[in-house]
Amino acid sequence: MWRRRAGWVFDDALISSLRRVPAIMAILALAALCLWVGWSRFADVFGTYRQFDSSSSPYATAADFTKYVMKLGDAAVLKAEPMVKLPGLQTPWKVNIVTTVFWIGEPAGPNNPVSNVRSSWDVNWTANYGGYDPPETSNRRDYIPVAFVPRQNPFYVALPYNDMSNGEFKPEAPLIIPWFTQPHAAPGQSLCKDHWIAIRKGNRICYAQWEDCGPFRTDNFQYVFGNERPEPNVNGGAGLDVSPAVRDYLGLQSTDVTDWQFVEVRDVPKGPWQSYGDNNHFVLARRQSEPRVAVAGSGAAKSTTESKAIPGRSAAADSSATPADANITATRR
């Protein structure tokens, strides 16, 4: 059937086919787009194949190439930026960490595969501490054993990383330890040992020194210095061991949950953790100041003796000293 419109004559079949043109054009455009995307992907894959084609590779076998890739990975790790770039600053709190209690001299057991007679850094740990650190509260008073005064800080902890291997720093140690750039105490000596951490339970915070490695692992730097959680273990995924002194100060159970963070010596406030230990920074600082005080005291005593020997000074003049003067003299003696 023919139809006339504005001077033009159209066949119905032609009109119907013209109506389908937009749809056909859309289909053709979509097909062209798909073809282009597919060709791009094919080119990428083909290019990647050619890039790693064994015929152009200097590595004869897949095993050789795998070794090469692993070396590249190790090199990338060594070139990586430190996890913490600002040494000396407090690190973020690690929260909700399963915490267990351990003690110096603790024997090996089902949940403690290695005895604590020695530590990862001290083969004579028990002897250097002064003896067995009893966990029973009946054998402790004022955070220390009743039987002896410890020669090391009774506030100690263990974390699952050791920065030393065969007397040398592990390759990752300079990259992950925030305070690694600080002066080293001695070659071959751990930079983790004796470092301070804060442990928080509720509204109480205790301070202790890092003295051993564990629980269970000595290589989990991703947790200790990074953002990962502790690795699973038979103690419920414990990531921190604390001493009986820390337990008593915070009121912890044998297995509990705490928060912790690294701190610098200058950030440690006054508390019972400053009282004991040849490894305690505060004890060592007091010992260094004592000789100066003693020298100053001996000089004052000498001056007092000389003043008493001045000829012509009467007993009455000495008796006229004020009570404050008498107290000072007594103190100097």
Backbone torsions as a table, in degrees:
resi	resn	phi	psi	omega
1	MET	NA	136.8	-179.1
2	TRP	-104.6	143.9	179.1
3	ARG	-131.1	143.6	179.8
4	ARG	-105.1	128.3	177.7
5	ARG	-138.6	117.0	176.3
6	ALA	50.5	46.1	175.9
7	GLY	85.7	-1.7	179.8
8	TRP	-114.3	149.9	179.9
9	VAL	-114.2	125.9	-175.9
10	PHE	-121.5	142.6	171.3
11	ASP	-86.4	144.9	-179.3
12	ASP	-61.2	-37.2	-179.8
13	ALA	-65.1	-38.5	178.4
14	LEU	-65.6	-42.4	178.6
15	ILE	-59.8	-44.2	-179.6
16	SER	-63.1	-40.1	-179.6
17	SER	-69.1	-36.6	177.6
18	LEU	-63.8	-34.7	178.9
19	ARG	-64.9	-25.7	-178.4
20	ARG	-87.5	-5.7	-177.6
21	VAL	-60.6	-48.8	179.7
22	PRO	-56.7	-40.9	-179.8
23	ALA	-65.3	-40.9	179.8
24	ILE	-65.0	-41.2	179.2
25	MET	-62.9	-39.1	179.3
26	ALA	-64.8	-40.7	179.7
27	ILE	-65.2	-42.4	179.5
28	LEU	-64.5	-39.0	178.7
29	ALA	-64.6	-41.9	179.0
30	LEU	-64.6	-40.4	178.6
31	ALA	-64.0	-41.2	178.5
32	ALA	-63.0	-40.6	179.0
33	LEU	-62.8	-45.0	179.1
34	CYS	-62.9	-39.3	179.5
35	LEU	-64.3	-40.1	180.0
36	TRP	-66.4	-44.8	178.9
37	VAL	-62.9	-43.5	-179.7
38	GLY	-62.6	-41.2	179.2
39	TRP	-65.4	-37.5	178.2
40	SER	-62.4	-45.2	179.6
41	ARG	-63.7	-40.4	178.9
42	PHE	-63.3	-40.0	179.5
43	ALA	-65.1	-40.3	178.5
44	ASP	-62.2	-48.8	-178.9
45	VAL	-62.5	-43.6	-179.2
46	PHE	-64.0	-41.5	178.8
47	GLY	-64.8	-41.0	177.4
48	THR	-62.9	-41.0	178.8
49	TYR	-60.9	-46.1	-178.5
50	ARG	-65.6	-33.4	180.0
51	GLN	-62.9	-37.9	-177.3
52	PHE	-107.0	17.1	177.9
53	ASP	-61.0	127.6	-176.3
54	SER	-62.3	-22.0	-179.1
55	SER	-68.4	-26.7	179.2
56	SER	-104.7	2.9	-177.7
57	SER	-90.2	141.5	176.9
58	PRO	-76.0	-3.2	-177.9
59	TYR	-101.8	122.3	-171.4
60	ALA	-70.5	-35.2	-175.4
61	THR	-126.6	164.9	177.4
62	ALA	-64.6	-33.3	179.1
63	ALA	-63.5	-40.4	178.3
64	ASP	-63.6	-41.8	179.7
65	PHE	-65.3	-37.3	177.7
66	THR	-62.3	-42.9	177.5
67	LYS	-61.0	-39.8	179.2
68	TYR	-63.6	-42.8	178.9
69	VAL	-62.8	-40.2	179.2
70	MET	-64.3	-37.8	177.1
71	LYS	-64.9	-38.9	176.5
72	LEU	-61.8	-39.1	178.0
73	GLY	-63.5	-43.0	178.6
74	ASP	-63.4	-41.0	179.3
75	ALA	-63.5	-37.7	178.7
76	ALA	-65.1	-38.3	178.8
77	VAL	-62.9	-43.0	-177.4
78	LEU	-69.5	-25.3	179.0
79	LYS	-89.2	-3.9	-175.4
80	ALA	-68.8	155.9	176.2
81	GLU	-74.6	150.8	177.2
82	PRO	-59.8	148.1	179.6
83	MET	-65.1	-33.9	177.6
84	VAL	-121.3	114.7	-171.1
85	LYS	-90.9	-11.4	-175.4
86	LEU	-115.3	91.0	-180.0
87	PRO	-66.3	149.5	177.9
88	GLY	94.6	-14.2	179.8
89	LEU	-95.4	152.5	176.9
90	GLN	-65.9	139.7	176.9
91	THR	-86.4	162.6	-179.2
92	PRO	-64.4	155.5	176.1
93	TRP	-67.0	137.1	168.5
94	LYS	-97.3	116.3	-167.5
95	VAL	-103.5	152.4	175.3
96	ASN	55.6	51.5	179.7
97	ILE	-97.0	125.7	176.1
98	VAL	-62.0	128.2	-172.6
99	THR	-124.9	131.1	178.6
100	THR	-119.8	163.3	-177.7
101	VAL	-102.4	134.5	173.3
102	PHE	-136.9	169.0	-177.5
103	TRP	-152.2	155.2	179.4
104	ILE	-65.8	127.5	-177.7
105	GLY	92.9	-0.7	-179.6
106	GLU	-63.6	128.4	179.3
107	PRO	-74.8	163.5	176.8
108	ALA	-67.8	150.6	-180.0
109	GLY	-159.8	-174.9	-178.0
110	PRO	-56.8	-39.8	-179.8
111	ASN	-101.6	10.0	178.9
112	ASN	-144.1	81.4	-171.0
113	PRO	-63.8	-22.5	-179.5
114	VAL	-122.0	131.5	-179.7
115	SER	-66.0	158.1	179.9
116	ASN	-104.6	28.2	173.5
117	VAL	-66.8	-35.5	174.9
118	ARG	-123.5	159.4	177.4
119	SER	-110.1	177.4	178.7
120	SER	-65.3	-20.8	-175.5
121	TRP	-119.3	-4.7	-176.3
122	ASP	-142.7	107.7	-178.9
123	VAL	-71.0	-19.4	179.6
124	ASN	-112.6	40.2	-172.8
125	TRP	-58.0	-49.4	-177.6
126	THR	-62.1	-45.8	-179.8
127	ALA	-65.0	-42.0	-179.3
128	ASN	-69.0	-26.8	176.1
129	TYR	-73.9	-29.4	-178.3
130	GLY	115.1	-2.9	179.7
131	GLY	142.0	-171.0	-179.4
132	TYR	-70.1	129.3	-179.1
133	ASP	-94.0	94.7	-170.5
134	PRO	-67.8	136.3	177.9
135	PRO	-83.3	-18.0	-177.4
136	GLU	-67.3	131.0	-178.9
137	THR	-64.3	-26.7	178.9
138	SER	-68.4	-20.8	179.5
139	ASN	-101.3	15.6	-178.8
140	ARG	-131.8	151.5	175.7
141	ARG	-152.1	131.4	-179.5
142	ASP	55.6	41.4	173.4
143	TYR	72.7	7.4	178.2
144	ILE	-130.0	163.5	177.5
145	PRO	-63.1	147.9	176.4
146	VAL	-70.3	-32.5	-170.6
147	ALA	-74.6	-25.2	-176.7
148	PHE	-159.5	163.8	174.6
149	VAL	-93.6	120.0	-175.0
150	PRO	-65.7	145.3	178.2
151	ARG	-92.6	-2.3	171.8
152	GLN	-129.8	165.8	-176.4
153	ASN	-61.9	122.0	177.9
154	PRO	-71.6	-10.9	176.3
155	PHE	-95.3	95.0	-176.5
156	TYR	-136.3	160.9	-178.5
157	VAL	-141.5	170.2	172.1
158	ALA	-130.3	138.5	175.2
159	LEU	-127.3	150.1	-170.7
160	PRO	-81.0	55.4	173.1
161	TYR	-153.5	139.2	174.3
162	ASN	-122.9	123.4	-178.2
163	ASP	-81.8	-4.6	-176.1
164	MET	-112.9	148.2	173.5
165	SER	-148.7	117.1	-179.1
166	ASN	55.6	40.6	175.9
167	GLY	79.0	6.8	179.7
168	GLU	-129.9	157.7	177.4
169	PHE	-69.7	141.4	174.1
170	LYS	-66.5	152.8	-175.5
171	PRO	-56.8	-33.5	-176.2
172	GLU	-82.6	-12.3	-173.1
173	ALA	-55.4	-46.8	-179.2
174	PRO	-63.3	-22.4	-176.5
175	LEU	-87.1	-27.6	-169.3
176	ILE	-109.3	-24.0	-177.0
177	ILE	-84.2	116.4	-174.3
178	PRO	-60.0	-33.4	-175.8
179	TRP	-99.2	18.2	-177.1
180	PHE	-62.9	-30.1	-178.1
181	THR	-74.3	-10.4	177.1
182	GLN	-70.4	158.8	-178.6
183	PRO	-57.1	135.0	178.9
184	HIS	-80.4	142.3	180.0
185	ALA	-66.7	-44.5	-179.2
186	ALA	-164.9	151.6	177.6
187	PRO	-60.0	137.1	178.9
188	GLY	77.4	8.8	179.8
189	GLN	-104.5	136.0	-177.2
190	SER	-60.1	140.6	173.0
191	LEU	-93.3	-6.1	176.6
192	CYS	-88.7	-36.2	-178.6
193	LYS	-58.1	134.2	176.9
194	ASP	76.9	-1.7	179.0
195	HIS	-70.0	149.1	-174.9
196	TRP	-90.2	144.3	170.9
197	ILE	-134.6	155.7	174.6
198	ALA	-105.6	135.2	178.3
199	ILE	-119.2	128.5	-174.9
200	ARG	-117.8	133.7	173.5
201	LYS	-136.5	111.3	-176.5
202	GLY	64.5	-126.2	180.0
203	ASN	-100.1	12.5	178.8
204	ARG	-110.8	140.5	178.4
205	ILE	-127.1	129.5	178.6
206	CYS	-114.6	151.8	-180.0
207	TYR	-120.4	138.2	-175.6
208	ALA	-149.9	168.4	-179.7
209	GLN	-108.7	143.7	179.9
210	TRP	-77.6	113.4	-173.1
211	GLU	-124.8	-7.2	-180.0
212	ASP	-154.1	172.2	-178.1
213	CYS	-114.3	136.0	-178.3
214	GLY	146.2	-176.7	4.1
215	PRO	-76.2	138.0	170.3
216	PHE	73.7	-40.3	-173.7
217	ARG	-116.9	160.2	175.6
218	THR	-132.3	17.0	-174.6
219	ASP	-132.2	10.6	-173.0
220	ASN	-90.7	62.8	-179.8
221	PHE	-70.7	-21.8	178.9
222	GLN	-62.1	-30.9	175.6
223	TYR	-87.3	-48.5	-173.3
224	VAL	-62.3	-44.1	-177.1
225	PHE	-112.9	-7.1	-178.8
226	GLY	-110.1	-152.5	-175.0
227	ASN	-111.3	5.6	-178.3
228	GLU	-81.9	163.2	176.3
229	ARG	-85.3	161.3	176.8
230	PRO	-60.3	150.2	177.8
231	GLU	-69.4	148.9	177.4
232	PRO	-61.1	145.0	175.2
233	ASN	-154.9	177.1	-174.0
234	VAL	-71.6	-11.2	177.0
235	ASN	-97.6	33.2	175.1
236	GLY	74.4	26.9	-178.6
237	GLY	76.8	31.3	-178.8
238	ALA	-60.3	137.9	179.1
239	GLY	-123.4	7.6	-179.0
240	LEU	-155.4	130.9	171.4
241	ASP	-108.2	135.8	179.3
242	VAL	-126.2	154.5	-178.2
243	SER	-78.7	166.6	176.5
244	PRO	-58.0	-32.5	179.3
245	ALA	-65.2	-43.5	177.7
246	VAL	-64.4	-42.8	178.3
247	ARG	-56.1	-47.7	-175.8
248	ASP	-68.2	-38.3	-178.6
249	TYR	-66.7	-38.7	-177.7
250	LEU	-91.9	-9.6	-177.9
251	GLY	68.8	42.7	-176.7
252	LEU	-85.0	156.0	168.1
253	GLN	-83.7	172.9	-179.7
254	SER	-61.2	-32.2	169.9
255	THR	-128.6	123.7	-173.6
256	ASP	-144.8	-172.1	177.9
257	VAL	-129.1	128.9	-180.0
258	THR	-137.0	174.6	169.4
259	ASP	-114.2	152.9	176.8
260	TRP	-151.0	160.1	176.2
261	GLN	-155.7	154.9	173.8
262	PHE	-74.7	144.9	175.2
263	VAL	-137.8	160.5	175.0
264	GLU	-91.1	162.3	-178.1
265	VAL	-57.0	-40.9	-177.2
266	ARG	-65.2	-17.3	-178.8
267	ASP	-93.7	-0.7	-177.9
268	VAL	-86.9	118.7	-179.4
269	PRO	-79.4	172.9	177.6
270	LYS	-64.4	143.8	179.7
271	GLY	175.4	177.8	-178.0
272	PRO	-63.5	-17.2	179.2
273	TRP	-73.0	-5.7	179.1
274	GLN	-99.4	5.2	-167.0
275	SER	-91.7	-33.0	-169.4
276	TYR	-131.8	153.2	166.4
277	GLY	119.6	129.0	173.1
278	ASP	-67.2	-17.5	178.4
279	ASN	-97.9	4.1	-174.2
280	ASN	-90.0	121.7	-177.2
281	HIS	-58.1	-35.7	-176.9
282	PHE	-75.4	-37.0	175.2
283	VAL	-64.7	-44.4	179.6
284	LEU	-63.4	-38.2	178.2
285	ALA	-64.9	-39.7	178.0
286	ARG	-65.3	-40.3	180.0
287	ARG	-64.2	-36.9	179.2
288	GLN	-68.7	-29.5	-179.9
289	SER	-84.0	-21.0	-177.7
290	GLU	-62.7	-43.2	178.6
291	PRO	-58.9	-38.1	178.4
292	ARG	-65.5	-39.4	177.4
293	VAL	-65.2	-40.9	-179.0
294	ALA	-65.1	-42.2	178.7
295	VAL	-63.7	-44.0	178.1
296	ALA	-62.6	-39.1	178.9
297	GLY	-65.9	-40.4	179.9
298	SER	-66.7	-35.8	177.3
299	GLY	-65.9	-39.9	178.1
300	ALA	-65.3	-40.4	179.6
301	ALA	-64.1	-38.7	179.0
302	LYS	-63.4	-41.9	178.9
303	SER	-62.5	-39.6	179.3
304	THR	-64.3	-41.5	179.8
305	THR	-64.3	-41.6	-179.3
306	GLU	-65.5	-35.9	-179.5
307	SER	-66.1	-32.9	177.7
308	LYS	-71.1	-24.0	-177.0
309	ALA	-92.4	4.3	180.0
310	ILE	-66.1	124.6	-179.9
311	PRO	-62.3	141.7	176.1
312	GLY	89.3	-8.5	179.7
313	ARG	-80.4	125.6	-174.3
314	SER	-90.6	161.0	176.2
315	ALA	-64.7	-30.7	179.3
316	ALA	-65.6	-37.7	178.8
317	ALA	-65.5	-37.6	177.3
318	ASP	-66.1	-37.6	-177.9
319	SER	-71.5	-10.9	-178.5
320	SER	-84.8	1.3	179.7
321	ALA	-63.2	143.7	-179.7
322	THR	-73.3	161.3	175.8
323	PRO	-56.3	-36.0	179.2
324	ALA	-63.2	-40.9	177.7
325	ASP	-62.3	-39.9	-179.8
326	ALA	-63.8	-39.1	179.3
327	ASN	-65.3	-39.8	179.6
328	ILE	-64.5	-42.7	179.6
329	THR	-62.0	-41.5	-179.8
330	ALA	-65.4	-38.5	179.6
331	THR	-66.6	-39.5	-178.5
332	ARG	-68.1	-32.8	177.8
333	ARG	-68.7	NA	NA
